[in-house]
Each structure stands twice: as C-alpha cells, then as structure tokens.
C-alpha cells in the first residue's frame, strides 16, 4: 500500500512539473549534447546538469524507488531563464522507467554489469553505475566511457562494461580529475562498494568553485593547527607529490584568465616569503587561505579550481580519514564516513600536466 501511495505522489509531482513546462522548449540530454558538441560550453553548466540528474535520482532513492534504467534518452533538458536544467522522466503511467526512443541493444549500454536485460534484478546499486555512465557522457559532451574513442555507437560497449574496460582517455583534461575520482567509486564491479547517492552528491565534483576554494583553505587551517595532522599530511604529500613544482603553472600560463590567476599566485607567494624554487605541496596549500581573503573574481576562482581539481580530489580523499580532520574539514563529510573514494584508482600522478 505504501509503495502505491509513493508512486502516486511521484506521478503527481511529474504531472505538476510537466504542466509548468509545457510552454518551454525541451529536448533529451542525448539530443542536446549532440547539438552542442562542437560548441564552447561552460564546464560549470555541465556540472549543474549532472547535479540536477543526481538530485532527481536521490529523490527517488529517498522514496524507496529504483529508477531501473538511467540513460540520456530518459533525461529531459529544459531551458529555464536561458539556463539548461535536467530532470528525469518518471514514466509513472506504466510504472516502468523506459524510453520508447531506445532499442533493447542500446539500453544495454547504460546498464550496470550485474543487471539483466529485462532489469528483473535492477536495484539502487545498478542505478549508481548507470549514473556514472551518464555523468561521464554529460561532461564529455556525448562520449561513452566504455566506447572506443568514446563512440556511443560502439557495438562492444556492453562487453566492455562486463569486462570493466573503462576508457579514461575521454576525460584526460585537468578539470576532469574530480569526476574521474568520483567515477572510480561508481563504475566498479562490486555492487556493495559503490557509494550511495548521498555520498555521491557530497563529492567535490558537485561543489561550486567557491566551496572548493573554501575546502582547500580549511585543509591548510587544519594542517597548520595540529602537529600530528601536519606530520601525517606531509608524509602523504611527499609520497604522492615527490617532484611537485607548483610554480611551473605560473611560468606556463597562456590565456588571459590563467595569467591573472598566475599573477595572484605569484603576488601571494611573495607575501608568504616562499622560495621561488620551492617544491613543497604544503607551501602551495598555504596560499589558498590568502587567495580566499582576496575575494578573487568568480572567473579566476573557476580557473583556479579547473586547473587544480586534482588537488581538491587528493585532499578530499586524504581527509576522508577522521584522523586528518580537526575542526574545519569535518563539515565536508556528513555522509562520507567510510572513506568512500580512492585516489589511487582515479588517476596516476604521471597524468598531471604540471608535474
């Protein structure tokens, strides 16, 4: 009886949304991405779309509902005040979440490896694997992370999913390190090791650039306030970033915004009396509280986080361990209490362009 009431409520919500959106132009995520594939689109707009999709899935899971088949054709893009927003189609009339636009063969490309074609064994964990596929598809503007060269029409996609043959090359740019770190805990064979939707949404991939800057600033405060945390952090950093040279970014900045950021980094580093030859990651971290105080223009903060998303990923993974959290950083781990993400499986340090 309870499930019937919940389903009826979800149907009401979907109907209410549809009535409000009748006058708005809309399309599926797959079509929208095909249309903008060759256009320059802001990275953060794509992140917001991923956030919309994930929050809709969270609402379903909180209502004890399994979506069952999350795919780009089941996601609607609606432009609100010039901003594209995403929502899941609920298909409440039939009680199943399937799109008539997708063939059975294509549907298999979006199913977790353990889920059968008829989806009789679909569950929350399967939804999370499919979510990982959709997030990668969105951020890469239409590439499938299990397809050859990202080709979403590759006939080997299903076999690659079964073999877990992930094509990380479609996400090789620096700004995708946070996404890769998140996907490393979604696109895995062991269903019970996949992080929940709540923990997924807590990952810094979904944070605003300003929150990422706040986090790096708080990491510095925690490191400086406790000798044990400082020693442990130094040990971890020296192991991973043995040859880190952060000033390489300053000398190789090309576009105007990067130069503006480089100028700020250089000025702040001089105020910190840091040696021009320093290679310490912790010296670099000490700049972030000062950069936060400077109230940098939003475009500069965005560039900062895009260039150093790997740094946010590293410290977020490191500070999952409660022994690293003192006062400031514990606020970032409301649900992630079991070290849900792994640095090692997301990417290797040799992939970092600045090393």
C-alpha positions in Angstrom: 0.0 0.0 0.0 2.8 2.4 0.9 4.6 1.8 -2.4 1.3 2.6 -4.2 1.0 5.9 -2.3 4.6 6.8 -3.1 4.2 6.0 -6.7 1.0 8.1 -6.9 2.8 11.0 -5.2 5.7 10.8 -7.7 3.2 10.7 -10.6 1.6 13.9 -9.2 5.0 15.6 -9.0 5.8 14.6 -12.5 2.4 15.8 -13.8 2.8 19.1 -11.9 6.3 19.6 -13.5 5.0 18.7 -16.9 2.1 21.3 -16.7 4.6 24.0 -15.7 7.0 23.1 -18.5 4.5 22.8 -21.4 5.4 26.3 -22.7 9.1 25.7 -22.5 11.3 24.3 -25.3 12.7 20.9 -24.2 14.7 18.0 -25.5 16.5 14.9 -24.3 20.0 15.0 -22.9 21.3 12.9 -25.8 19.9 15.3 -28.4 21.0 18.4 -26.5 24.6 17.2 -26.2 24.7 16.3 -29.9 23.6 19.8 -30.7 26.2 21.5 -28.6 29.1 19.0 -29.2 31.1 21.4 -31.3 30.3 24.5 -29.3 32.2 26.0 -26.4 30.1 25.5 -23.3 31.0 26.4 -19.7 32.3 23.5 -17.7 30.2 24.5 -14.7 26.9 24.4 -16.7 27.6 20.8 -17.4 28.3 20.2 -13.7 25.0 21.8 -12.8 23.2 19.4 -15.2 24.9 16.5 -13.6 23.8 17.8 -10.2 20.2 18.1 -11.4 20.2 14.5 -12.6 21.8 13.2 -9.4 19.4 15.1 -7.1 16.4 13.7 -9.0 17.9 10.2 -8.5 18.4 11.0 -4.8 14.7 12.0 -4.5 13.7 8.6 -6.0 16.0 6.6 -3.8 14.8 8.5 -0.7 11.3 7.5 -1.7 12.4 3.8 -1.9 12.2 3.8 -5.6 14.7 2.3 -8.0 14.8 4.1 -11.4 15.9 0.9 -13.2 17.3 2.4 -16.4 19.1 5.7 -16.3 20.1 6.8 -19.8 20.4 10.1 -21.8 17.1 9.5 -23.6 15.3 9.3 -20.3 16.6 12.7 -19.2 14.9 15.9 -20.3 16.7 19.2 -20.8 14.5 22.3 -20.1 15.9 25.8 -20.6 14.9 28.0 -17.7 15.7 31.7 -18.0 18.4 30.8 -20.5 20.0 28.1 -18.3 19.7 24.4 -19.3 18.3 22.3 -16.5 17.9 18.5 -16.4 15.2 16.3 -14.9 14.4 12.5 -15.0 11.4 11.3 -16.9 9.3 9.3 -14.4 7.0 7.3 -16.8 4.6 6.9 -13.9 1.7 5.7 -16.0 3.3 2.4 -16.8 5.3 2.1 -13.6 8.5 1.4 -15.5 11.3 3.8 -16.4 11.9 3.1 -20.0 12.2 5.2 -23.1 10.4 4.3 -26.3 13.2 6.0 -28.2 15.8 3.5 -27.2 16.3 -0.1 -28.6 17.0 -3.0 -26.4 20.6 -3.2 -27.7 21.1 0.5 -26.9 19.6 0.1 -23.4 22.3 -2.5 -22.5 24.9 0.2 -23.0 23.6 2.0 -19.9 23.0 -0.9 -17.6 25.3 -2.0 -14.7 27.2 -5.3 -15.5 25.1 -7.2 -13.0 21.8 -6.1 -14.3 20.0 -8.4 -16.7 18.4 -7.2 -20.0 14.9 -7.4 -18.5 16.1 -5.5 -15.5 14.4 -8.0 -13.2 17.4 -7.6 -10.8 17.8 -3.9 -11.1 18.5 -2.1 -7.8 19.9 1.0 -6.2 23.4 -0.1 -6.9 22.6 -0.6 -10.6 21.2 3.0 -10.7 24.5 4.3 -9.3 26.6 2.6 -12.0 24.3 4.0 -14.7 24.6 7.4 -13.1 28.4 7.2 -13.5 27.9 6.4 -17.2 25.6 9.4 -17.6 27.8 11.8 -15.7 30.8 10.9 -18.0 28.5 11.2 -21.1 27.4 14.6 -20.0 30.8 16.1 -19.1 32.4 14.7 -22.3 29.6 16.2 -24.3 28.3 12.9 -25.7 31.1 10.3 -25.4 30.5 6.9 -23.8 33.3 6.0 -21.3 33.1 2.3 -22.4 33.2 3.1 -26.1 36.2 3.0 -28.4 37.4 6.7 -28.6 34.2 7.5 -26.7 31.9 6.4 -29.5 28.4 5.9 -28.1 27.5 3.6 -31.0 30.4 1.2 -30.5 29.0 -2.3 -30.6 31.5 -3.5 -28.0 30.3 -1.2 -25.2 28.3 -3.9 -23.4 31.2 -6.3 -23.4 33.5 -3.5 -22.2 31.1 -2.9 -19.3 31.1 -6.6 -18.4 34.9 -6.6 -18.5 35.0 -3.2 -16.8 37.3 -1.9 -19.6 37.0 1.9 -18.8 38.2 4.4 -21.4 39.6 7.1 -19.1 41.1 8.9 -22.1 37.9 10.7 -22.9 38.3 12.5 -19.5 42.0 13.3 -19.8 41.9 17.1 -19.3 42.9 18.5 -15.8 39.4 19.7 -15.0 38.0 16.2 -15.1 40.2 14.8 -12.3 37.4 15.3 -9.7 34.9 13.5 -12.0 37.3 10.6 -12.5 37.8 10.3 -8.8 34.0 10.1 -8.3 33.6 7.6 -11.1 36.2 5.4 -9.6 33.7 4.6 -6.8 30.7 4.2 -9.1 32.0 2.2 -12.1 33.1 -0.8 -10.2 32.1 -4.5 -10.3 31.4 -4.9 -6.5 27.9 -3.5 -6.1 28.3 -3.1 -2.3 31.4 -1.0 -2.7 29.6 1.6 -4.9 28.9 4.7 -2.9 25.3 5.7 -2.1 23.6 8.6 -3.9 24.0 10.7 -0.7 27.8 10.1 -0.6 28.0 10.7 -4.3 26.3 14.1 -4.0 28.7 15.1 -1.2 31.7 14.6 -3.5 33.5 17.8 -4.5 32.8 17.2 -8.2 29.4 18.8 -7.4 30.8 21.7 -5.4 30.8 25.3 -6.6 34.3 26.7 -7.3 33.9 28.9 -4.2 33.3 25.8 -2.0 36.4 24.1 -3.4 38.4 27.1 -2.5 36.9 27.1 1.0 37.9 23.4 1.3 41.5 23.9 0.3 41.7 26.9 2.7 40.2 24.8 5.5 42.7 22.0 4.8 45.5 24.4 5.3 44.0 25.6 8.6 43.6 22.0 9.9 47.2 21.1 8.8 48.7 24.1 10.5 46.7 23.7 13.7 47.7 20.2 14.6 51.3 18.8 14.6 50.1 15.2 14.2 47.9 16.1 11.2 50.7 18.1 9.7 53.2 15.3 10.0 50.8 12.8 8.5 49.8 15.1 5.7 53.5 15.9 4.9 54.2 12.2 4.7 51.3 11.5 2.3 52.1 14.6 0.2 55.8 13.7 -0.1 54.9 10.2 -1.2 52.5 11.3 -3.9 54.0 14.7 -5.0 57.7 13.9 -4.7 58.6 16.2 -7.6 55.9 18.7 -7.3 56.7 22.1 -8.9 53.8 24.4 -8.4 55.5 27.5 -10.0 55.5 25.6 -13.3 51.9 26.7 -13.7 52.8 30.4 -13.2 55.6 30.3 -15.9 53.5 28.5 -18.5 50.2 30.3 -18.2 48.9 31.3 -21.6 45.4 32.7 -21.7 44.4 36.0 -20.0 42.5 34.4 -17.1 45.3 32.0 -16.4 47.7 34.9 -16.4 45.5 36.8 -14.0 45.5 33.8 -11.7 49.2 33.3 -12.1 49.8 36.9 -11.2 47.7 36.5 -8.0 49.6 33.3 -7.1 52.9 35.0 -7.6 52.0 38.0 -5.6 50.6 35.9 -2.7 53.6 33.6 -2.7 55.9 36.7 -2.4 53.9 37.9 0.6 54.4 34.5 2.1 58.1 34.8 1.5 58.2 31.4 -0.2 61.3 30.5 -2.2 60.9 30.7 -5.9 62.4 27.1 -6.1 60.0 25.6 -3.5 58.6 22.2 -4.5 56.5 21.6 -1.4 52.8 20.9 -1.8 52.2 22.2 1.6 53.8 25.5 0.7 51.4 25.7 -2.1 48.4 24.9 0.1 49.3 27.8 2.4 48.4 30.2 -0.5 44.7 29.2 -0.5 43.5 31.0 2.7 45.2 34.1 1.3 43.6 33.7 -2.1 40.2 33.2 -0.4 40.7 36.5 1.5 41.5 38.3 -1.7 37.9 37.8 -3.0 39.1 36.9 -6.5 36.7 37.4 -9.4 34.5 34.4 -10.0 36.1 33.6 -13.4 39.5 33.5 -11.7 38.3 31.2 -9.0 36.7 28.9 -11.6 40.0 28.8 -13.5 41.9 28.0 -10.3 39.7 25.1 -9.4 39.6 23.7 -13.0 43.4 23.8 -13.1 43.8 22.3 -9.6 40.8 20.0 -9.4 43.3 17.1 -8.8 44.4 18.9 -5.6 40.9 19.1 -4.3 40.5 15.4 -5.2 43.7 14.4 -3.4 42.9 16.3 -0.2 39.3 15.2 -0.2 40.4 11.6 -0.4 43.1 12.1 2.2 40.9 13.9 4.7 38.1 11.2 4.5 40.1 9.6 7.3 38.8 11.1 10.5 42.4 11.3 11.9 43.1 14.1 9.5 40.0 16.1 10.4 40.5 18.6 13.2 37.8 21.3 13.2 37.4 22.9 9.8 37.3 20.0 7.3 34.9 17.7 9.2 31.9 19.7 7.8 32.6 18.3 4.3 31.9 14.7 5.4 28.3 14.5 6.6 27.6 11.2 4.8 31.0 10.0 3.6 32.1 8.3 6.9 33.6 5.1 5.4 36.3 6.6 3.1 34.1 6.1 0.1 36.6 7.4 -2.6 40.1 6.3 -3.6 42.8 8.5 -5.0 44.8 5.6 -6.4 42.1 4.3 -8.7 41.1 7.7 -10.1 44.3 8.6 -11.9 48.0 8.4 -11.7 50.3 11.4 -10.9 52.0 11.0 -14.2 48.8 12.2 -15.8 49.2 15.6 -14.2 50.3 18.0 -16.8 52.1 20.3 -14.3 54.4 17.6 -12.9 
